[in-house]
Amino acid sequence: MLWAASLPLCVLMYVTVPDCRRERLRKWFLLTFVMSLVWLSVFSFLMVWMITIIGYTLSIPDSVMSLTFVAFGVSLPDVVASVLVIRDGLGDMAVSNAVGSNVFDILVCLGIPWCIKTCILEPGSHVQVYSEGLVYSSCTLLSTVGFLLLAIHLNKWTLDKRISVLFMSVYISYSILASMYELNVFGYFHPEECPSDY
C-alpha cells in the first residue's frame, strides 16, 4: 500500500529531478539541486496549508499545530540524518546537526521571510506576532538547549539509552507546556483566531 501511495510522487521526482548519480547526468547536478529545493518548497507549502486547514477545522490554534505537527514534519529528515550518522559512530555530528538545525530554523527560516516582507514587499513595515506565549515557549526552548549540554556533560559526553529516554521525556514535556501556553491554560497568551471563510 505504501509503495502504491508513493508511486505518483516517485514518478514525478524521476521525471523532474535528474539523478546526477548516473554517469550521463552528472553535469546536471545544479539542476538536481535547484529542483530539489523547488519540490521541498512546494511540499512544505502544502504541508503547512493542510495543517492550517486541519487546525482550523478542529479549533486548534495555528501555533499549537506548528509546535506539534509542523515541527515534527520538518524535523523528520533531521532525525533520519542523525540516525544514519550515529550508525557510523559519529555522535558528535548528530548533536551538531540538532543544534545547528535549530539555529538555522530560528535565524534563517524566520529571518528570510521577515526580510522579504519588511524590506521588499512592504518596506518599512513590521511583522506582528500574535502570541505572548511565544516568549515563555522561547525561554523554555532555550533552557532545553542548556539542559542538553548539561545532561551530555554529566553523562561523560556519551549518548546512551538513559539519555535518549531523558531527552524524549523533556521533548514531550516541552511540547505539552508550550501547547498549554498557546491554549491559554496559564492565562491569556494567545488571542482568538480570526474569522475565516474556509
Secondary structure, 3 states (H helix, E strand, C coil): CHHHHHHHHHHHHHHHCCCCCCHHHHHHHHHHHHHHHHHHHHHHHHHHHHHHHHHHHCCCCHHHHHHHHHHHHHHHHHHHHHHHHHHCCCHHHHHHHHHHHHHHHHHCCCHHHHHHHHHHHCCCCCCCCCCCHHHHHHHHHHHHHHHHHHHHHHCCCCCCHHHHHHHHHHHHHHHHHHHHHHCCCCCCCCCCCCCCCC
